[in-house]
Structure formats: C-alpha cells, structure tokens
Amino acid sequence: MIKFVEGSSVYVRLSDARRAEELPAPKLKAKQDYLPKERLDNYLNVNPSSSLSSLVPRGMTENGLTVELTDKFTSLARQLLGTYQKDTS
C-alpha cells in the first residue's frame, strides 16, 4: 500500500540494468531547492516503515519479484510506445 506522508518526497531513477556501471552513486544528500522553505523541517523527519523486502509476496523470492516487475514494466512501456508511435504517424 502506498500512502501520503506529510513531508515525504520520492526520488525515482529509471535505468538500463545492462549498463549498471554507468549509474551514478545513490543520492546521499538530495537537493532541497524545490521543497517549500517554510516546511523544510517536515522533510527532515524520518518516519518508521517496513523494509522493502517485506513487500515481497509469500511464496515468491526477491529475484522472482524483480523478474515479474521487470516483465510488467517492459510490457507497459512497449504498450505506451506503441500507442505513442501510432499517434505520431
């Protein structure tokens, strides 16, 4: 389940796993330029949550979930690209 947490933010990066050596190191100090200055303290709080590994469904391995999610993302990206290519032709 995904839910809104006051003062939360998300950093997302899409990449090609075949080119992992080109990935930049994880962000340790995120830019705060776009956060509301008057509420900056809200973003500094750490909210306790479950680890990502707790999201793996019973009976499935982390690798299995990774493969399933990769396949689903690939399928959706191809659908979206196909739709985009039809619209631009």
All heavy atoms as an XYZ file, in Angstrom:
700
protein
N       0.844     -1.157      0.000
C       0.000      0.000      0.000
C       0.900      1.235      0.000
O       1.896      1.299      0.681
C      -0.892      0.004      1.238
C      -1.676      1.264      1.335
S      -2.689      1.563      2.816
C      -2.748      0.097      3.711
N       0.527      2.206     -0.801
C       1.228      3.482     -0.838
C       0.312      4.516     -0.222
O      -0.862      4.580     -0.549
C       1.570      3.878     -2.278
C       2.489      2.820     -2.895
C       2.210      5.255     -2.322
C       2.742      3.038     -4.358
N       0.861      5.310      0.689
C       0.030      6.342      1.294
C       0.825      7.619      1.493
O       2.052      7.605      1.585
C      -0.566      5.868      2.611
C       0.436      5.454      3.659
C      -0.285      4.925      4.880
C       0.699      4.274      5.834
N       0.055      3.745      7.004
N       0.119      8.722      1.503
C       0.709     10.032      1.663
C       1.231     10.204      3.081
O       0.560      9.865      4.043
C      -0.336     11.109      1.363
C       0.154     12.505      1.616
C       1.021     13.114      0.728
C      -0.229     13.184      2.755
C       1.480     14.397      0.965
C       0.228     14.465      3.006
C       1.085     15.072      2.103
N       2.429     10.707      3.200
C       3.018     11.028      4.493
C       3.470     12.482      4.401
O       4.259     12.828      3.514
C       4.220     10.115      4.823
C       4.879     10.543      6.125
C       3.787      8.660      4.901
N       2.927     13.313      5.256
C       3.288     14.733      5.253
C       4.798     14.881      5.341
O       5.455     14.248      6.158
C       2.615     15.436      6.441
C       2.913     16.925      6.511
C       2.299     17.726      5.376
O       1.189     17.370      4.936
O       2.924     18.692      4.933
N       5.362     15.709      4.467
C       6.791     15.934      4.474
C       7.595     14.857      3.776
O       8.800     14.783      3.939
N       6.933     14.029      2.982
C       7.666     12.966      2.293
C       8.002     13.403      0.873
O       7.391     14.308      0.317
C       6.852     11.678      2.264
O       5.658     11.883      1.550
N       9.001     12.784      0.311
C       9.358     13.031     -1.079
C       9.895     11.732     -1.656
O      10.280     10.826     -0.927
C      10.392     14.152     -1.186
O      11.554     13.807     -0.478
N       9.929     11.660     -2.976
C      10.363     10.446     -3.655
C      11.368     10.822     -4.731
O      11.190     11.813     -5.434
C       9.161      9.720     -4.311
C       9.615      8.522     -5.110
C       8.151      9.318     -3.270
N      12.399     10.039     -4.838
C      13.396     10.219     -5.892
C      13.364      8.965     -6.747
O      13.561      7.860     -6.238
C      14.783     10.420     -5.267
C      15.865     10.634     -6.288
C      16.068     11.877     -6.863
C      16.678      9.583     -6.677
C      17.061     12.070     -7.805
C      17.671      9.774     -7.616
C      17.859     11.015     -8.171
O      18.836     11.199     -9.102
N      13.069      9.096     -8.025
C      12.955      7.948     -8.921
C      13.965      8.099    -10.050
O      14.144      9.182    -10.593
C      11.532      7.851     -9.515
C      11.427      6.711    -10.505
C      10.514      7.713     -8.406
N      14.598      6.985    -10.375
C      15.585      7.000    -11.452
C      15.365      5.745    -12.291
O      15.386      4.635    -11.771
C      16.955      7.036    -10.794
C      18.102      6.889    -11.653
C      19.415      7.188    -10.967
N      19.548      6.646     -9.638
C      20.606      6.848     -8.876
N      21.576      7.601     -9.303
N      20.697      6.327     -7.693
N      15.134      5.902    -13.589
C      14.988      4.765    -14.493
C      16.333      4.526    -15.155
O      17.035      5.469    -15.521
C      13.947      5.051    -15.568
C      12.520      5.253    -15.074
C      11.601      5.570    -16.238
C      12.024      4.030    -14.339
N      16.677      3.273    -15.322
C      17.974      2.967    -15.906
C      17.925      1.638    -16.651
O      17.012      0.841    -16.464
C      19.041      2.907    -14.817
O      18.726      1.884    -13.907
N      18.909      1.438    -17.474
C      19.070      0.186    -18.205
C      20.008     -0.695    -17.388
O      21.185     -0.371    -17.210
C      19.659      0.493    -19.581
C      19.781     -0.738    -20.455
O      19.759     -1.872    -19.925
O      19.908     -0.583    -21.683
N      19.511     -1.803    -16.874
C      20.302     -2.670    -15.998
C      21.530     -3.236    -16.699
O      22.500     -3.604    -16.055
C      19.436     -3.812    -15.461
N      21.498     -3.282    -18.017
C      22.658     -3.795    -18.756
C      23.820     -2.813    -18.727
O      24.926     -3.132    -19.110
C      22.272     -4.087    -20.202
C      21.209     -5.188    -20.309
C      20.697     -5.303    -21.700
N      19.969     -4.071    -22.008
C      19.362     -3.821    -23.156
N      19.419     -4.692    -24.125
N      18.717     -2.695    -23.344
N      23.546     -1.575    -18.265
C      24.591     -0.547    -18.227
C      24.785     -0.052    -16.795
O      24.970      1.121    -16.548
C      24.195      0.588    -19.155
C      24.019      0.102    -20.600
C      23.463      1.147    -21.483
N      24.496      2.139    -21.767
C      24.352      3.098    -22.669
N      23.245      3.188    -23.351
N      25.308      3.959    -22.866
N      24.760     -0.978    -15.853
C      24.820     -0.647    -14.424
C      26.069      0.149    -14.059
O      26.023      0.994    -13.167
C      24.745     -1.915    -13.591
N      27.162     -0.100    -14.764
C      28.398      0.614    -14.431
C      28.286      2.116    -14.689
O      29.066      2.900    -14.178
C      29.596      0.034    -15.198
C      29.559      0.235    -16.708
C      28.659     -0.748    -17.460
O      28.147     -1.697    -16.842
O      28.463     -0.553    -18.660
N      27.290      2.529    -15.484
C      27.108      3.952    -15.777
C      26.210      4.659    -14.760
O      26.068      5.877    -14.806
C      26.500      4.129    -17.169
C      27.413      3.630    -18.278
C      26.764      3.735    -19.641
O      25.709      4.381    -19.760
O      27.317      3.166    -20.591
N      25.596      3.887    -13.874
C      24.698      4.504    -12.903
C      25.461      5.370    -11.919
O      26.508      4.972    -11.416
C      23.939      3.427    -12.115
C      22.881      2.655    -12.871
C      22.316      1.556    -11.977
C      21.770      3.570    -13.319
N      24.917      6.550    -11.633
C      25.573      7.364    -10.605
C      25.364      6.738     -9.229
O      24.454      5.942     -9.027
C      24.854      8.709    -10.707
C      23.560      8.418    -11.382
C      23.774      7.184    -12.215
N      26.210      7.094     -8.298
C      26.084      6.591     -6.931
C      24.753      7.071     -6.345
O      24.212      8.090     -6.773
C      27.245      7.098     -6.091
N      24.213      6.358     -5.364
C      22.955      6.800     -4.733
C      23.086      8.203     -4.154
O      24.158      8.605     -3.712
C      22.740      5.781     -3.617
C      23.571      4.615     -3.982
C      24.731      5.142     -4.781
N      21.989      8.916     -4.190
C      21.971     10.274     -3.630
C      22.013     10.194     -2.113
O      21.134      9.630     -1.503
C      20.704     11.005     -4.053
C      20.670     11.343     -5.509
C      20.794     12.819     -5.639
C      20.698     13.209     -7.087
N      21.613     14.234     -7.428
N      23.060     10.737     -1.532
C      23.160     10.758     -0.080
C      22.680     12.091      0.467
O      22.156     12.169      1.559
C      24.597     10.480      0.366
C      25.145      9.118     -0.064
C      26.596      8.982      0.366
C      24.314      7.993      0.527
N      22.875     13.142     -0.298
C      22.408     14.460      0.118
C      21.589     15.017     -1.038
O      22.135     15.514     -2.016
C      23.595     15.370      0.438
C      23.172     16.730      0.920
C      24.283     17.389      1.716
C      23.966     18.801      2.105
N      22.790     19.003      2.881
N      20.302     14.895     -0.934
C      19.405     15.323     -2.005
C      19.321     16.839     -2.075
O      19.444     17.536     -1.070
C      18.016     14.731     -1.776
N      19.095     17.347     -3.291
C      18.887     18.784     -3.457
C      17.556     19.151     -2.815
O      16.565     18.452     -2.990
C      18.835     19.144     -4.941
C      20.174     19.165     -5.606
C      20.038     19.528     -7.061
C      20.058     21.026     -7.190
N      20.066     21.459     -8.589
N      17.541     20.247     -2.101
C      16.322     20.681     -1.421
C      15.740     21.940     -2.059
O      14.835     22.559     -1.514
C      16.612     20.920      0.055
C      17.064     19.675      0.769
C      17.408     19.930      2.223
O      17.483     21.053      2.682
N      17.621     18.856      2.965
N      16.231     22.286     -3.240
C      15.821     23.523     -3.902
C      14.320     23.616     -4.165
O      13.754     24.701     -4.169
C      16.558     23.686     -5.235
C      18.067     23.739     -5.071
O      18.530     23.897     -3.920
O      18.774     23.618     -6.076
N      13.679     22.498     -4.422
C      12.266     22.516     -4.814
C      11.309     22.245     -3.656
O      10.109     22.198     -3.855
C      12.030     21.504     -5.940
C      12.896     21.794     -7.143
C      13.999     21.008     -7.436
C      12.629     22.890     -7.962
C      14.813     21.288     -8.521
C      13.436     23.179     -9.057
C      14.524     22.374     -9.325
O      15.317     22.655    -10.399
N      11.845     22.048     -2.472
C      10.998     21.819     -1.306
C      10.549     23.167     -0.745
O      11.290     24.146     -0.798
C      11.760     21.043     -0.231
C      12.258     19.655     -0.632
C      13.084     19.053      0.488
C      11.108     18.752     -0.990
N       9.327     23.231     -0.217
C       8.854     24.505      0.346
C       9.705     24.930      1.544
O       9.836     24.179      2.511
C       7.410     24.227      0.747
C       7.233     22.755      0.684
C       8.355     22.176     -0.104
N      10.295     26.098      1.464
C      11.217     26.572      2.510
C      10.548     26.636      3.882
O      11.156     26.303      4.890
C      11.772     27.956      2.149
C      12.506     27.994      0.834
C      13.830     27.286      0.911
C      14.577     27.445     -0.385
N      15.065     26.228     -0.941
N       9.281     27.049      3.909
C       8.595     27.208      5.196
C       8.274     25.869      5.860
O       7.917     25.821      7.028
C       7.320     28.055      5.042
C       6.222     27.427      4.200
C       6.408     27.576      2.701
O       7.393     28.200      2.258
O       5.557     27.049      1.965
N       8.392     24.760      5.120
C       8.081     23.445      5.684
C       9.269     22.497      5.594
O       9.118     21.284      5.694
C       6.881     22.853      4.954
C       5.622     23.658      5.211
C       4.399     23.230      4.441
N       4.283     21.821      4.214
C       3.624     21.304      3.193
N       3.024     22.068      2.336
N       3.553     20.005      3.038
N      10.471     23.027      5.433
C      11.655     22.204      5.246
C      11.889     21.243      6.415
O      12.312     20.107      6.212
C      12.876     23.103      5.053
C      14.082     22.475      4.392
C      13.718     21.824      3.073
C      15.166     23.508      4.190
N      11.575     21.669      7.639
C      11.761     20.787      8.804
C      10.930     19.516      8.696
O      11.328     18.461      9.185
C      11.406     21.517     10.099
C      12.471     22.532     10.486
O      13.599     22.433      9.966
O      12.166     23.413     11.303
N       9.768     19.588      8.047
C       8.915     18.401      7.885
C       9.616     17.314      7.066
O       9.355     16.136      7.233
C       7.606     18.759      7.185
C       6.729     19.642      8.030
O       6.982     19.859      9.206
N       5.687     20.182      7.429
N      10.499     17.727      6.162
C      11.176     16.771      5.295
C      12.392     16.130      5.964
O      12.971     15.208      5.429
C      11.594     17.452      3.990
C      10.409     17.808      3.132
C       9.741     19.010      3.297
C       9.939     16.921      2.170
C       8.645     19.330      2.519
C       8.843     17.228      1.396
C       8.198     18.437      1.573
O       7.107     18.747      0.816
N      12.770     16.637      7.099
C      13.946     16.109      7.786
C      13.589     14.995      8.767
O      14.464     14.300      9.261
C      14.675     17.235      8.525
C      15.147     18.377      7.618
C      15.784     19.477      8.454
C      16.111     17.880      6.563
N      12.305     14.816      9.056
C      11.866     13.758      9.966
C      11.941     12.407      9.273
O      11.652     12.286      8.090
C      10.418     13.990     10.419
C      10.279     15.267     11.207
O      11.201     15.692     11.871
N       9.125     15.901     11.110
N      12.325     11.392     10.016
C      12.345     10.030      9.480
C      11.122      9.311     10.021
O      10.925      9.222     11.228
C      13.638      9.295      9.898
C      13.600      7.856      9.423
C      14.850     10.017      9.357
N      10.290      8.824      9.113
C       9.090      8.092      9.506
C       9.388      6.599      9.461
O       9.860      6.091      8.440
C       7.925      8.419      8.573
C       7.490      9.850      8.720
O       7.150     10.276      9.806
N       7.531     10.612      7.639
N       9.135      5.894     10.556
C       9.419      4.456     10.563
C       8.519      3.724      9.568
O       7.351      4.074      9.407
C       9.105      4.036     11.999
C       8.194      5.089     12.527
C       8.518      6.361     11.785
N       9.092      2.776      8.874
C       8.311      1.995      7.920
C       8.947      0.616      7.777
O      10.055      0.375      8.231
C       8.261      2.698      6.570
O       9.555      2.820      6.039
N       8.233     -0.260      7.122
C       8.732     -1.614      6.879
C       9.809     -1.579      5.808
O       9.819     -0.699      4.948
C       7.598     -2.515      6.402
O       6.570     -2.540      7.355
N      10.683     -2.559      5.828
C      11.699     -2.641      4.787
C      11.045     -3.068      3.480
O       9.972     -3.682      3.473
C      12.776     -3.647      5.184
O      12.222     -4.939      5.212
N      11.688     -2.734      2.374
C      11.137     -3.102      1.067
C      11.016     -4.614      0.916
O      10.115     -5.098      0.238
C      12.001     -2.525     -0.052
C      11.913     -1.018     -0.226
C      12.888     -0.557     -1.308
C      10.507     -0.582     -0.575
N      11.895     -5.370      1.556
C      11.827     -6.829      1.434
C      10.533     -7.387      2.030
O      10.102     -8.476      1.671
C      13.047     -7.489      2.076
O      13.092     -7.193      3.459
N       9.895     -6.629      2.920
C       8.630     -7.092      3.497
C       7.486     -7.026      2.482
O       6.415     -7.568      2.717
C       8.271     -6.270      4.740
O       7.918     -4.947      4.380
N       7.717     -6.373      1.339
C       6.684     -6.256      0.311
C       6.662     -7.442     -0.647
O       5.760     -7.556     -1.463
C       6.886     -4.963     -0.486
C       6.830     -3.672      0.322
C       7.170     -2.479     -0.561
C       5.468     -3.483      0.964
N       7.648     -8.319     -0.533
C       7.702     -9.495     -1.401
C       6.593    -10.451     -0.974
O       6.530    -10.865      0.182
C       9.087    -10.189     -1.309
C       9.112    -11.438     -2.178
C      10.193     -9.223     -1.711
N       5.691    -10.805     -1.914
C       4.590    -11.711     -1.565
C       5.094    -13.069     -1.080
O       6.160    -13.534     -1.492
C       3.827    -11.876     -2.882
C       4.230    -10.702     -3.706
C       5.634    -10.370     -3.295
N       4.313    -13.702     -0.210
C       4.659    -15.043      0.282
C       4.787    -16.002     -0.898
O       4.029    -15.932     -1.846
C       3.584    -15.570      1.221
C       3.531    -14.851      2.537
C       2.403    -15.428      3.392
N       2.109    -14.558      4.494
C       2.434    -14.825      5.747
N       3.022    -15.951      6.041
N       2.147    -13.958      6.699
N       5.765    -16.877     -0.788
C       5.968    -17.876     -1.836
C       6.760    -17.358     -3.023
O       6.932    -18.061     -4.011
N       7.220    -16.113     -2.962
C       7.989    -15.545     -4.067
C       9.326    -15.043     -3.519
O       9.382    -14.523     -2.418
C       7.212    -14.391     -4.702
C       7.891    -13.777     -5.903
S       6.904    -12.464     -6.662
C       5.849    -13.428     -7.709
N      10.367    -15.222     -4.294
C      11.678    -14.714     -3.883
C      11.821    -13.265     -4.340
O      11.068    -12.798     -5.198
C      12.813    -15.543     -4.519
O      12.761    -15.365     -5.941
C      12.696    -17.013     -4.157
N      12.808    -12.567     -3.779
C      13.068    -11.190     -4.220
C      13.439    -11.172     -5.702
O      12.990    -10.299     -6.443
C      14.179    -10.562     -3.383
C      13.732    -10.239     -1.971
C      14.811     -9.543     -1.146
O      15.595     -8.760     -1.726
O      14.858     -9.780      0.061
N      14.233    -12.161     -6.128
C      14.598    -12.233     -7.547
C      13.379    -12.497     -8.419
O      13.246    -11.923     -9.496
C      15.651    -13.318     -7.786
C      17.016    -12.898     -7.296
O      17.284    -11.713     -7.121
N      17.879    -13.864     -7.060
N      12.498    -13.367     -7.956
C      11.271    -13.645     -8.701
C      10.409    -12.406     -8.861
O       9.860    -12.150     -9.933
N      10.297    -11.636     -7.795
C       9.530    -10.393     -7.851
C      10.185     -9.400     -8.806
O       9.514     -8.741     -9.593
C       9.387     -9.780     -6.463
C       8.602     -8.471     -6.386
C       7.170     -8.655     -6.885
C       8.605     -7.927     -4.967
N      11.510     -9.333     -8.751
C      12.241     -8.430     -9.652
C      11.966     -8.788    -11.106
O      11.687     -7.923    -11.939
C      13.751     -8.488     -9.363
O      13.973     -8.082     -8.015
C      14.536     -7.595    -10.305
N      12.028    -10.076    -11.421
C      11.768    -10.536    -12.790
C      10.337    -10.196    -13.198
O      10.086     -9.680    -14.292
C      12.040    -12.053    -12.923
C      11.502    -12.603    -14.234
C      13.522    -12.338    -12.778
N       9.385    -10.466    -12.312
C       7.975    -10.199    -12.616
C       7.730     -8.706    -12.848
O       7.049     -8.310    -13.792
C       7.095    -10.709    -11.476
C       5.621    -10.742    -11.826
C       4.797    -11.421    -10.750
O       5.068    -12.596    -10.431
O       3.889    -10.759    -10.232
N       8.294     -7.879    -11.984
C       8.114     -6.429    -12.134
C       8.807     -5.913    -13.394
O       8.275     -5.037    -14.082
C       8.638     -5.699    -10.896
C       7.821     -5.887     -9.624
C       8.529     -5.229     -8.442
C       6.413     -5.339     -9.773
N       9.976     -6.466    -13.704
C      10.686     -6.064    -14.924
C       9.870     -6.416    -16.154
O       9.726     -5.603    -17.074
C      12.072     -6.748    -14.988
O      12.817     -6.362    -13.836
C      12.823     -6.376    -16.246
N       9.315     -7.628    -16.174
C       8.481     -8.053    -17.303
C       7.256     -7.153    -17.451
O       6.895     -6.757    -18.559
C       8.045     -9.517    -17.148
C       9.196    -10.499    -17.321
O      10.271    -10.092    -17.798
O       9.012    -11.682    -16.952
N       6.622     -6.827    -16.335
C       5.422     -5.985    -16.373
C       5.773     -4.577    -16.863
O       5.075     -4.013    -17.702
C       4.786     -5.918    -14.976
C       3.489     -5.171    -14.931
C       2.420     -5.858    -15.758
C       1.084     -5.191    -15.586
N       0.069     -5.755    -16.462
N       6.870     -4.016    -16.350
C       7.291     -2.689    -16.774
C       7.603     -2.679    -18.270
O       7.205     -1.768    -18.992
C       8.517     -2.221    -15.971
C       9.005     -0.880    -16.397
C       8.393      0.275    -15.943
C      10.080     -0.764    -17.277
C       8.830      1.520    -16.352
C      10.519      0.474    -17.683
C       9.898      1.622    -17.214
N       8.312     -3.710    -18.734
C       8.655     -3.815    -20.155
C       7.396     -3.866    -21.006
O       7.285     -3.169    -22.018
C       9.518     -5.064    -20.409
O      10.698     -4.980    -19.595
C       9.906     -5.195    -21.859
N       6.433     -4.662    -20.582
C       5.176     -4.788    -21.309
C       4.436     -3.448    -21.374
O       3.968     -3.035    -22.433
C       4.300     -5.847    -20.637
O       3.010     -5.855    -21.176
N       4.353     -2.763    -20.236
C       3.658     -1.480    -20.208
C       4.390     -0.425    -21.040
O       3.757      0.375    -21.737
C       3.501     -0.999    -18.767
C       2.538     -1.820    -17.908
C       2.635     -1.378    -16.443
C       1.119     -1.697    -18.410
N       5.712     -0.434    -20.989
C       6.492      0.521    -21.775
C       6.286      0.282    -23.264
O       6.129      1.230    -24.037
C       7.970      0.420    -21.414
N       6.252     -0.989    -23.672
C       6.016     -1.305    -25.093
C       4.621     -0.877    -25.528
O       4.437     -0.361    -26.622
C       6.214     -2.799    -25.336
C       7.666     -3.184    -25.335
C       7.869     -4.631    -25.722
N       9.291     -4.927    -25.743
C       9.824     -6.059    -25.355
N       9.053     -7.036    -24.928
N      11.124     -6.237    -25.398
N       3.627     -1.085    -24.658
C       2.261     -0.645    -24.970
C       2.214      0.869    -25.141
O       1.629      1.380    -26.087
C       1.291     -1.058    -23.865
C       0.961     -2.519    -23.831
C       0.080     -2.860    -22.635
O      -0.492     -1.990    -21.992
N      -0.022     -4.140    -22.322
N       2.843      1.571    -24.222
C       2.856      3.023    -24.266
C       3.591      3.510    -25.502
O       3.116      4.410    -26.206
C       3.515      3.585    -23.004
C       3.568      5.095    -22.877
C       2.158      5.668    -22.838
C       4.319      5.498    -21.628
N       4.733      2.912    -25.816
C       5.487      3.287    -27.007
C       4.684      3.021    -28.265
O       4.672      3.828    -29.190
C       6.790      2.501    -27.058
C       8.041      3.308    -26.762
C       9.221      2.401    -26.523
C       8.322      4.292    -27.848
N       4.008      1.871    -28.308
C       3.170      1.539    -29.463
C       2.071      2.558    -29.651
O       1.783      2.996    -30.773
N       1.439      2.976    -28.566
C       0.382      3.983    -28.628
C       0.956      5.308    -29.108
O       0.385      5.989    -29.942
C      -0.266      4.171    -27.237
O      -0.784      2.912    -26.812
C      -1.392      5.179    -27.279
N       2.122      5.679    -28.569
C       2.766      6.942    -28.943
C       3.135      6.940    -30.418
O       2.904      7.905    -31.135
C       4.014      7.166    -28.094
C       4.811      8.373    -28.511
C       4.369      9.654    -28.202
C       5.996      8.231    -29.226
C       5.084     10.771    -28.603
C       6.708      9.344    -29.622
C       6.262     10.604    -29.321
O       6.966     11.709    -29.714
N       3.671      5.812    -30.919
C       4.084      5.735    -32.307
C       2.871      5.821    -33.234
O       2.941      6.425    -34.283
C       4.875      4.449    -32.557
C       6.259      4.506    -31.925
C       6.998      3.185    -32.014
O       6.399      2.141    -32.280
N       8.292      3.218    -31.765
N       1.740      5.227    -32.839
C       0.516      5.322    -33.631
C       0.011      6.753    -33.697
O      -0.461      7.230    -34.718
C      -0.567      4.408    -33.067
C      -0.308      2.938    -33.274
C      -1.397      2.112    -32.622
C      -1.020      0.646    -32.615
N      -1.966     -0.154    -31.831
N       0.103      7.461    -32.558
C      -0.376      8.842    -32.501
C       0.467      9.803    -33.329
O      -0.020     10.826    -33.788
C      -0.397      9.348    -31.036
C      -1.479      8.669    -30.209
O      -2.380      8.040    -30.792
O      -1.415      8.782    -28.966
N       1.748      9.493    -33.505
C       2.628     10.419    -34.206
C       2.772     10.068    -35.691
O       3.422     10.785    -36.425
C       4.033     10.436    -33.577
O       4.571      9.122    -33.588
C       3.974     10.982    -32.152
N       2.185      8.958    -36.122
C       2.313      8.608    -37.546
C       1.144      9.114    -38.353
O       0.244      9.697    -37.957
C       2.470      7.121    -37.741
O       1.648      6.349    -36.930
